[in-house]
Structures are given as C-alpha cells and as structure tokens.
C-alpha cells in the first residue's frame, strides 16, 4: 500500500513494503530513481538491522550462527502504517518469529517521513524490546535521477561539506566487505560524476558530525541535497559498468563487515548496542531544488 505526502512544493510517495520512498516530485519533475530492473529494482531502501554485507552472509551471536542478506531484511518486509496525515507518515516494523530466524532480538523499528516546504525529513527510531542488549545498524539508500532534467551523467557533480580530511574505506568488490587495513585519509570536497568513479563498487567514507552532500549540474538549477548529523558513515554508489542514470547518497549508522572480521556481531565494525527498553534515533534531510 502506498501513502502520499503533499504540500505546495513537493509530492512524496512511500510504500508500506520496506517503508520505502517510491517518488519525490517537484513541479512535475521526478527526482527519485524509478527502480528500472535493468539497472537496480529499488528506489530508496531502508537498511536494518545491518548496513552493507556480512562476510560470507553470516554472523555469530551467543554461540549461534545466523544468515542475513546484504542491508538486512527490513527493506523486504511489510511495515504497518501507524499514523498518516498530509505532512507526516509513521511506519512500524516489529520483530516476529520469522525475523528471529535471522536476528534473535525483540525490537520495534519506526520510519518517519515529514515534509516542510521543499524538504523531506526521514527519521529512524529503534527500540530494544528484549531483555538483553541488542546489536544493530541502520541506514538510508536513496537513489536520485541523473540527469534530473537536463544534461548527462557527466554534467553532474557531488559537493561534500564540510571540506576536511576524512577516512576512505575501500570495498572488496567480490565480497562486498570493507578493507579496513587499506583505509586512508583523503581530502574530499567535490566529485565530478564519471562512469569509472564506481568501478570498485560503492565509495565509503567516515562522516563529520554535521554533513551535507549536494548533487548539482552545470546546466540548470535542479539539484538535491542530503544532510545529517551524527550518522558516522556514508556511501556513494551507482552501478558500474552498467551506466545507470542515478546516484545514491547514503548516510549510515553502521557499515559492512571488515573482510577480516571474526563474525561476532557484538564486536562488528560500526555496530551499535542498545540496552533493554532503550531507544535509538537518527535522521537525515533531503532538500529538493
């Protein structure tokens, strides 16, 4: 089932399957990737309870081994729409016997969308309903059309602020895991889009406390900005060598496994830990121009 937020600036459609945005329109122009399966059959999946891939698709917890696909299971589960009006949608996923086959914790996971003028605020709220500490990651994966209206892929660029040194962590393309032993400090301010930029899969970096990444072009004023506070990692991705007409800007509270991980989720790179009955929240904002 789909629900829509609308104001005089934007129309935003979200599906209960995965609590995933399916459309962001401004003045009739579509900004969100429309999930052409030729390239990538998703729009803006929600990543929970892991971000990225696990080494060999498995992890260990309390002497048991569990299997889980990349980016977790939330994106493929039906959420309940618990609250809706013209400005705010609240989706909820709760643990079940089925989720416990992959993830042995009791939880409530909410995804909240709000619009204000030309901005969309997306908030994630994780509550530990279990009697034990819960380990998890959560993140976003929105894909934006490139071109939005004018030009070609190469006419666009990403501007990353603040301009400062940050850690780049390369991926191992065959496994989708991170190579922490190959990380490096880089200056990152502008990335002109070109097809070979993503030859080694997604680009993964550490965030500053406050971040903003803007997708702009040199032909018109159409663009997108994604900003966040306190989400410690981000990814940038477009399929290569497929020449897909979109780019993803992905703020994360979590990251893929390190290629040398021992598989213990409690010590996993980038993992979060939540005490019983406690809540965790984070949010990011999409601004449409």
BALOBA-1460 file (C-alpha; in Angstrom, 3 decimals):
// residues 289
<rec num="1" residu="x" x="0.000" y="0.000" z="0.000"/>
<rec num="2" residu="x" x="1.242" y="3.477" z="-0.873"/>
<rec num="3" residu="x" x="0.753" y="6.706" z="1.053"/>
<rec num="4" residu="x" x="1.496" y="10.234" z="-0.143"/>
<rec num="5" residu="x" x="2.678" y="13.448" z="1.486"/>
<rec num="6" residu="x" x="1.914" y="16.657" z="-0.374"/>
<rec num="7" residu="x" x="2.370" y="20.391" z="0.005"/>
<rec num="8" residu="x" x="2.687" y="23.284" z="-2.429"/>
<rec num="9" residu="x" x="6.290" y="22.321" z="-3.183"/>
<rec num="10" residu="x" x="6.559" y="18.520" z="-3.098"/>
<rec num="11" residu="x" x="4.734" y="15.237" z="-3.552"/>
<rec num="12" residu="x" x="6.346" y="12.250" z="-1.798"/>
<rec num="13" residu="x" x="5.033" y="8.674" z="-2.102"/>
<rec num="14" residu="x" x="6.061" y="5.898" z="0.294"/>
<rec num="15" residu="x" x="5.196" y="2.182" z="0.136"/>
<rec num="16" residu="x" x="4.435" y="0.085" z="3.207"/>
<rec num="17" residu="x" x="6.679" y="-2.612" z="1.699"/>
<rec num="18" residu="x" x="10.020" y="-1.710" z="3.236"/>
<rec num="19" residu="x" x="8.718" y="1.755" z="4.248"/>
<rec num="20" residu="x" x="10.481" y="2.785" z="1.037"/>
<rec num="21" residu="x" x="10.063" y="6.074" z="-0.807"/>
<rec num="22" residu="x" x="8.878" y="5.479" z="-4.373"/>
<rec num="23" residu="x" x="8.619" y="9.030" z="-5.668"/>
<rec num="24" residu="x" x="9.747" y="12.593" z="-4.960"/>
<rec num="25" residu="x" x="8.220" y="15.110" z="-7.355"/>
<rec num="26" residu="x" x="8.606" y="18.868" z="-7.592"/>
<rec num="27" residu="x" x="6.733" y="20.809" z="-10.266"/>
<rec num="28" residu="x" x="6.106" y="17.589" z="-12.186"/>
<rec num="29" residu="x" x="9.773" y="16.526" z="-12.274"/>
<rec num="30" residu="x" x="10.691" y="13.163" z="-10.711"/>
<rec num="31" residu="x" x="13.834" y="13.286" z="-8.573"/>
<rec num="32" residu="x" x="13.865" y="9.725" z="-7.208"/>
<rec num="33" residu="x" x="15.104" y="6.769" z="-9.251"/>
<rec num="34" residu="x" x="12.162" y="4.737" z="-10.581"/>
<rec num="35" residu="x" x="13.562" y="1.228" z="-9.996"/>
<rec num="36" residu="x" x="14.097" y="0.077" z="-13.576"/>
<rec num="37" residu="x" x="15.206" y="-3.557" z="-13.034"/>
<rec num="38" residu="x" x="17.605" y="-3.237" z="-15.968"/>
<rec num="39" residu="x" x="19.867" y="-1.354" z="-13.556"/>
<rec num="40" residu="x" x="18.521" y="-1.630" z="-9.983"/>
<rec num="41" residu="x" x="14.993" y="-2.571" z="-8.949"/>
<rec num="42" residu="x" x="14.801" y="-0.351" z="-5.851"/>
<rec num="43" residu="x" x="14.179" y="3.331" z="-5.121"/>
<rec num="44" residu="x" x="15.368" y="4.184" z="-1.601"/>
<rec num="45" residu="x" x="15.560" y="1.078" z="0.585"/>
<rec num="46" residu="x" x="15.744" y="1.321" z="4.368"/>
<rec num="47" residu="x" x="18.723" y="-0.600" z="5.789"/>
<rec num="48" residu="x" x="18.117" y="-2.512" z="9.042"/>
<rec num="49" residu="x" x="19.328" y="-4.360" z="11.127"/>
<rec num="50" residu="x" x="22.615" y="-4.270" z="9.204"/>
<rec num="51" residu="x" x="24.173" y="-1.943" z="6.666"/>
<rec num="52" residu="x" x="26.101" y="-3.460" z="3.776"/>
<rec num="53" residu="x" x="27.135" y="-7.084" z="3.553"/>
<rec num="54" residu="x" x="28.232" y="-9.647" z="6.098"/>
<rec num="55" residu="x" x="31.314" y="-11.743" z="5.434"/>
<rec num="56" residu="x" x="30.018" y="-14.966" z="3.851"/>
<rec num="57" residu="x" x="26.469" y="-13.711" z="4.550"/>
<rec num="58" residu="x" x="26.594" y="-14.848" z="8.184"/>
<rec num="59" residu="x" x="27.312" y="-13.618" z="11.711"/>
<rec num="60" residu="x" x="27.563" y="-15.154" z="15.175"/>
<rec num="61" residu="x" x="25.679" y="-14.251" z="18.333"/>
<rec num="62" residu="x" x="25.634" y="-16.224" z="21.612"/>
<rec num="63" residu="x" x="27.335" y="-19.253" z="20.030"/>
<rec num="64" residu="x" x="24.826" y="-19.461" z="17.187"/>
<rec num="65" residu="x" x="25.327" y="-18.642" z="13.512"/>
<rec num="66" residu="x" x="22.712" y="-16.646" z="11.589"/>
<rec num="67" residu="x" x="22.330" y="-15.905" z="7.884"/>
<rec num="68" residu="x" x="21.284" y="-12.493" z="6.612"/>
<rec num="69" residu="x" x="21.373" y="-10.853" z="3.198"/>
<rec num="70" residu="x" x="23.009" y="-7.537" z="2.450"/>
<rec num="71" residu="x" x="21.463" y="-4.456" z="4.072"/>
<rec num="72" residu="x" x="19.219" y="-6.592" z="6.292"/>
<rec num="73" residu="x" x="15.595" y="-7.678" z="5.997"/>
<rec num="74" residu="x" x="13.579" y="-4.512" z="6.705"/>
<rec num="75" residu="x" x="13.552" y="-3.499" z="3.038"/>
<rec num="76" residu="x" x="11.713" y="-6.702" z="2.117"/>
<rec num="77" residu="x" x="9.179" y="-6.679" z="4.966"/>
<rec num="78" residu="x" x="5.728" y="-5.139" z="5.127"/>
<rec num="79" residu="x" x="5.537" y="-2.261" z="7.597"/>
<rec num="80" residu="x" x="2.381" y="-1.108" z="9.339"/>
<rec num="81" residu="x" x="1.310" y="2.463" z="8.620"/>
<rec num="82" residu="x" x="0.504" y="3.561" z="12.174"/>
<rec num="83" residu="x" x="-0.045" y="7.267" z="11.581"/>
<rec num="84" residu="x" x="-0.718" y="9.389" z="8.496"/>
<rec num="85" residu="x" x="-1.669" y="12.930" z="7.552"/>
<rec num="86" residu="x" x="-0.628" y="15.341" z="4.798"/>
<rec num="87" residu="x" x="2.672" y="16.211" z="6.466"/>
<rec num="88" residu="x" x="3.753" y="13.092" z="8.361"/>
<rec num="89" residu="x" x="3.797" y="9.310" z="7.856"/>
<rec num="90" residu="x" x="4.866" y="6.814" z="10.528"/>
<rec num="91" residu="x" x="5.690" y="3.219" z="9.562"/>
<rec num="92" residu="x" x="6.423" y="0.431" z="12.038"/>
<rec num="93" residu="x" x="8.056" y="-2.993" z="11.830"/>
<rec num="94" residu="x" x="8.129" y="-5.308" z="14.843"/>
<rec num="95" residu="x" x="10.053" y="-8.491" z="15.473"/>
<rec num="96" residu="x" x="8.364" y="-11.793" z="14.686"/>
<rec num="97" residu="x" x="9.148" y="-15.482" z="14.645"/>
<rec num="98" residu="x" x="10.245" y="-15.011" z="11.045"/>
<rec num="99" residu="x" x="12.672" y="-12.165" z="11.802"/>
<rec num="100" residu="x" x="14.112" y="-14.118" z="14.726"/>
<rec num="101" residu="x" x="15.344" y="-16.764" z="12.310"/>
<rec num="102" residu="x" x="17.775" y="-14.115" z="11.059"/>
<rec num="103" residu="x" x="18.029" y="-11.776" z="14.028"/>
<rec num="104" residu="x" x="17.444" y="-13.052" z="17.586"/>
<rec num="105" residu="x" x="16.152" y="-9.833" z="19.154"/>
<rec num="106" residu="x" x="12.778" y="-8.329" z="20.067"/>
<rec num="107" residu="x" x="12.511" y="-4.855" z="18.547"/>
<rec num="108" residu="x" x="10.282" y="-2.072" z="17.274"/>
<rec num="109" residu="x" x="11.608" y="-0.183" z="14.266"/>
<rec num="110" residu="x" x="9.896" y="3.016" z="13.087"/>
<rec num="111" residu="x" x="10.496" y="5.014" z="9.918"/>
<rec num="112" residu="x" x="9.018" y="8.522" z="9.999"/>
<rec num="113" residu="x" x="8.666" y="10.827" z="6.978"/>
<rec num="114" residu="x" x="7.837" y="14.528" z="7.282"/>
<rec num="115" residu="x" x="7.710" y="17.282" z="4.659"/>
<rec num="116" residu="x" x="8.209" y="21.000" z="5.157"/>
<rec num="117" residu="x" x="8.357" y="23.248" z="2.113"/>
<rec num="118" residu="x" x="10.965" y="21.652" z="-0.202"/>
<rec num="119" residu="x" x="12.455" y="19.320" z="2.427"/>
<rec num="120" residu="x" x="11.813" y="15.717" z="3.460"/>
<rec num="121" residu="x" x="12.939" y="14.648" z="6.917"/>
<rec num="122" residu="x" x="13.441" y="10.919" z="7.394"/>
<rec num="123" residu="x" x="13.818" y="9.652" z="10.953"/>
<rec num="124" residu="x" x="14.668" y="6.141" z="12.146"/>
<rec num="125" residu="x" x="13.711" y="5.040" z="15.660"/>
<rec num="126" residu="x" x="14.905" y="1.683" z="17.014"/>
<rec num="127" residu="x" x="13.594" y="0.370" z="20.334"/>
<rec num="128" residu="x" x="15.027" y="-2.669" z="22.100"/>
<rec num="129" residu="x" x="12.069" y="-4.706" z="23.364"/>
<rec num="130" residu="x" x="14.306" y="-7.534" z="24.525"/>
<rec num="131" residu="x" x="15.775" y="-8.407" z="27.929"/>
<rec num="132" residu="x" x="19.315" y="-8.446" z="26.512"/>
<rec num="133" residu="x" x="21.486" y="-5.868" z="24.795"/>
<rec num="134" residu="x" x="20.717" y="-5.552" z="21.084"/>
<rec num="135" residu="x" x="23.290" y="-5.014" z="18.324"/>
<rec num="136" residu="x" x="22.172" y="-3.311" z="15.118"/>
<rec num="137" residu="x" x="22.928" y="-0.914" z="12.279"/>
<rec num="138" residu="x" x="20.543" y="1.350" z="10.376"/>
<rec num="139" residu="x" x="20.918" y="3.478" z="7.278"/>
<rec num="140" residu="x" x="19.482" y="5.037" z="4.145"/>
<rec num="141" residu="x" x="19.962" y="4.240" z="0.448"/>
<rec num="142" residu="x" x="18.069" y="6.846" z="-1.641"/>
<rec num="143" residu="x" x="18.824" y="6.899" z="-5.368"/>
<rec num="144" residu="x" x="18.418" y="10.156" z="-7.307"/>
<rec num="145" residu="x" x="17.918" y="10.516" z="-11.029"/>
<rec num="146" residu="x" x="20.939" y="11.683" z="-13.006"/>
<rec num="147" residu="x" x="20.177" y="13.592" z="-15.074"/>
<rec num="148" residu="x" x="17.298" y="15.136" z="-13.119"/>
<rec num="149" residu="x" x="16.056" y="17.180" z="-16.047"/>
<rec num="150" residu="x" x="18.925" y="18.405" z="-18.235"/>
<rec num="151" residu="x" x="22.238" y="17.075" z="-19.453"/>
<rec num="152" residu="x" x="24.030" y="13.788" z="-18.986"/>
<rec num="153" residu="x" x="25.553" y="11.868" z="-16.067"/>
<rec num="154" residu="x" x="28.882" y="13.623" z="-16.619"/>
<rec num="155" residu="x" x="27.289" y="17.079" z="-16.320"/>
<rec num="156" residu="x" x="26.642" y="16.466" z="-12.594"/>
<rec num="157" residu="x" x="28.828" y="16.607" z="-9.541"/>
<rec num="158" residu="x" x="28.678" y="15.852" z="-5.812"/>
<rec num="159" residu="x" x="29.801" y="18.557" z="-3.392"/>
<rec num="160" residu="x" x="30.697" y="17.294" z="0.093"/>
<rec num="161" residu="x" x="30.801" y="19.595" z="3.097"/>
<rec num="162" residu="x" x="32.413" y="20.363" z="5.398"/>
<rec num="163" residu="x" x="35.629" y="20.275" z="3.421"/>
<rec num="164" residu="x" x="38.024" y="18.395" z="5.665"/>
<rec num="165" residu="x" x="40.070" y="15.235" z="5.841"/>
<rec num="166" residu="x" x="38.036" y="12.067" z="6.307"/>
<rec num="167" residu="x" x="38.690" y="8.348" z="6.159"/>
<rec num="168" residu="x" x="38.077" y="6.469" z="2.923"/>
<rec num="169" residu="x" x="37.476" y="2.728" z="3.396"/>
<rec num="170" residu="x" x="37.691" y="0.736" z="0.149"/>
<rec num="171" residu="x" x="35.386" y="-2.173" z="-0.565"/>
<rec num="172" residu="x" x="36.419" y="-5.596" z="-1.766"/>
<rec num="173" residu="x" x="34.081" y="-5.912" z="-4.796"/>
<rec num="174" residu="x" x="33.778" y="-9.721" z="-4.894"/>
<rec num="175" residu="x" x="32.657" y="-9.983" z="-1.262"/>
<rec num="176" residu="x" x="31.160" y="-6.542" z="-0.621"/>
<rec num="177" residu="x" x="33.144" y="-6.286" z="2.614"/>
<rec num="178" residu="x" x="35.378" y="-3.426" z="3.719"/>
<rec num="179" residu="x" x="39.159" y="-3.472" z="3.630"/>
<rec num="180" residu="x" x="39.915" y="-1.660" z="6.874"/>
<rec num="181" residu="x" x="43.598" y="-2.437" z="6.527"/>
<rec num="182" residu="x" x="43.595" y="-0.348" z="3.312"/>
<rec num="183" residu="x" x="41.802" y="2.721" z="4.695"/>
<rec num="184" residu="x" x="43.343" y="6.127" z="4.034"/>
<rec num="185" residu="x" x="42.884" y="9.791" z="4.899"/>
<rec num="186" residu="x" x="41.632" y="11.883" z="1.980"/>
<rec num="187" residu="x" x="40.600" y="15.447" z="1.206"/>
<rec num="188" residu="x" x="37.083" y="15.307" z="-0.154"/>
<rec num="189" residu="x" x="35.191" y="18.333" z="-1.433"/>
<rec num="190" residu="x" x="33.954" y="17.703" z="-4.975"/>
<rec num="191" residu="x" x="33.402" y="14.563" z="-7.012"/>
<rec num="192" residu="x" x="32.524" y="15.149" z="-10.675"/>
<rec num="193" residu="x" x="30.373" y="12.214" z="-11.748"/>
<rec num="194" residu="x" x="32.005" y="9.898" z="-14.247"/>
<rec num="195" residu="x" x="31.405" y="6.291" z="-15.071"/>
<rec num="196" residu="x" x="34.644" y="4.874" z="-13.715"/>
<rec num="197" residu="x" x="34.139" y="6.535" z="-10.307"/>
<rec num="198" residu="x" x="32.336" y="3.425" z="-9.038"/>
<rec num="199" residu="x" x="34.451" y="0.741" z="-10.710"/>
<rec num="200" residu="x" x="35.320" y="-0.696" z="-7.295"/>
<rec num="201" residu="x" x="31.703" y="-0.616" z="-6.028"/>
<rec num="202" residu="x" x="30.444" y="1.983" z="-3.534"/>
<rec num="203" residu="x" x="32.703" y="4.682" z="-2.106"/>
<rec num="204" residu="x" x="32.604" y="4.530" z="1.699"/>
<rec num="205" residu="x" x="33.724" y="7.378" z="3.971"/>
<rec num="206" residu="x" x="33.511" y="8.487" z="7.570"/>
<rec num="207" residu="x" x="31.180" y="11.422" z="8.252"/>
<rec num="208" residu="x" x="31.802" y="14.662" z="10.061"/>
<rec num="209" residu="x" x="29.413" y="15.347" z="12.929"/>
<rec num="210" residu="x" x="27.343" y="17.517" z="10.563"/>
<rec num="211" residu="x" x="27.277" y="16.623" z="6.878"/>
<rec num="212" residu="x" x="25.783" y="17.862" z="3.641"/>
<rec num="213" residu="x" x="26.181" y="16.375" z="0.169"/>
<rec num="214" residu="x" x="24.711" y="18.197" z="-2.829"/>
<rec num="215" residu="x" x="24.000" y="16.799" z="-6.283"/>
<rec num="216" residu="x" x="24.098" y="19.642" z="-8.814"/>
<rec num="217" residu="x" x="24.751" y="20.216" z="-12.507"/>
<rec num="218" residu="x" x="26.214" y="22.940" z="-14.677"/>
<rec num="219" residu="x" x="23.187" y="23.402" z="-16.937"/>
<rec num="220" residu="x" x="20.287" y="24.354" z="-14.669"/>
<rec num="221" residu="x" x="19.284" y="24.873" z="-11.030"/>
<rec num="222" residu="x" x="17.762" y="21.421" z="-10.430"/>
<rec num="223" residu="x" x="19.506" y="19.537" z="-7.650"/>
<rec num="224" residu="x" x="19.285" y="17.545" z="-4.446"/>
<rec num="225" residu="x" x="20.999" y="17.944" z="-1.076"/>
<rec num="226" residu="x" x="21.192" y="15.295" z="1.653"/>
<rec num="227" residu="x" x="22.218" y="16.420" z="5.140"/>
<rec num="228" residu="x" x="22.555" y="14.695" z="8.504"/>
<rec num="229" residu="x" x="24.020" y="14.930" z="11.981"/>
<rec num="230" residu="x" x="25.556" y="12.112" z="13.985"/>
<rec num="231" residu="x" x="25.462" y="9.367" z="11.337"/>
<rec num="232" residu="x" x="29.106" y="8.278" z="11.307"/>
<rec num="233" residu="x" x="29.461" y="6.816" z="7.796"/>
<rec num="234" residu="x" x="28.214" y="7.443" z="4.277"/>
<rec num="235" residu="x" x="28.293" y="5.689" z="0.947"/>
<rec num="236" residu="x" x="28.118" y="6.937" z="-2.641"/>
<rec num="237" residu="x" x="27.126" y="4.485" z="-5.345"/>
<rec num="238" residu="x" x="25.996" y="3.959" z="-8.903"/>
<rec num="239" residu="x" x="26.188" y="0.576" z="-10.663"/>
<rec num="240" residu="x" x="29.293" y="0.104" z="-12.763"/>
<rec num="241" residu="x" x="29.829" y="-0.664" z="-15.616"/>
<rec num="242" residu="x" x="26.046" y="-0.594" z="-16.195"/>
<rec num="243" residu="x" x="25.925" y="3.199" z="-16.821"/>
<rec num="244" residu="x" x="22.791" y="3.538" z="-14.717"/>
<rec num="245" residu="x" x="21.157" y="7.007" z="-14.725"/>
<rec num="246" residu="x" x="21.192" y="7.552" z="-10.969"/>
<rec num="247" residu="x" x="23.468" y="8.041" z="-7.985"/>
<rec num="248" residu="x" x="22.886" y="7.063" z="-4.345"/>
<rec num="249" residu="x" x="23.764" y="9.284" z="-1.378"/>
<rec num="250" residu="x" x="23.628" y="7.069" z="1.713"/>
<rec num="251" residu="x" x="24.023" y="8.219" z="5.338"/>
<rec num="252" residu="x" x="24.613" y="5.275" z="7.680"/>
<rec num="253" residu="x" x="24.786" y="4.364" z="11.348"/>
<rec num="254" residu="x" x="26.774" y="1.242" z="10.586"/>
<rec num="255" residu="x" x="28.795" y="-0.270" z="7.773"/>
<rec num="256" residu="x" x="29.624" y="-3.540" z="6.040"/>
<rec num="257" residu="x" x="31.804" y="-6.175" z="7.673"/>
<rec num="258" residu="x" x="35.552" y="-5.836" z="7.598"/>
<rec num="259" residu="x" x="36.989" y="-8.506" z="5.308"/>
<rec num="260" residu="x" x="38.994" y="-9.821" z="8.303"/>
<rec num="261" residu="x" x="36.075" y="-9.977" z="10.750"/>
<rec num="262" residu="x" x="35.697" y="-12.935" z="13.078"/>
<rec num="263" residu="x" x="31.914" y="-12.788" z="12.548"/>
<rec num="264" residu="x" x="30.900" y="-11.824" z="16.097"/>
<rec num="265" residu="x" x="28.116" y="-9.229" z="15.735"/>
<rec num="266" residu="x" x="28.814" y="-7.744" z="19.180"/>
<rec num="267" residu="x" x="32.253" y="-6.592" z="18.009"/>
<rec num="268" residu="x" x="31.348" y="-5.951" z="14.357"/>
<rec num="269" residu="x" x="32.844" y="-2.817" z="12.794"/>
<rec num="270" residu="x" x="30.457" y="0.136" z="13.144"/>
<rec num="271" residu="x" x="27.856" y="-1.793" z="15.168"/>
<rec num="272" residu="x" x="25.526" y="-0.060" z="17.656"/>
<rec num="273" residu="x" x="24.472" y="-1.504" z="21.004"/>
<rec num="274" residu="x" x="21.151" y="-0.732" z="22.665"/>
<rec num="275" residu="x" x="20.205" y="-1.601" z="26.246"/>
<rec num="276" residu="x" x="16.856" y="-3.242" z="27.087"/>
<rec num="277" residu="x" x="13.894" y="-0.824" z="26.805"/>
<rec num="278" residu="x" x="16.145" y="1.889" z="25.354"/>
<rec num="279" residu="x" x="15.589" y="3.802" z="22.106"/>
<rec num="280" residu="x" x="17.975" y="4.981" z="19.415"/>
<rec num="281" residu="x" x="17.142" y="7.555" z="16.758"/>
<rec num="282" residu="x" x="18.821" y="9.281" z="13.847"/>
<rec num="283" residu="x" x="17.612" y="11.326" z="10.910"/>
<rec num="284" residu="x" x="18.565" y="12.846" z="7.593"/>
<rec num="285" residu="x" x="17.024" y="15.534" z="5.410"/>
<rec num="286" residu="x" x="16.550" y="15.631" z="1.628"/>
<rec num="287" residu="x" x="16.226" y="19.096" z="0.094"/>
<rec num="288" residu="x" x="14.857" y="19.383" z="-3.436"/>
<rec num="289" residu="x" x="15.763" y="22.308" z="-5.701"/>
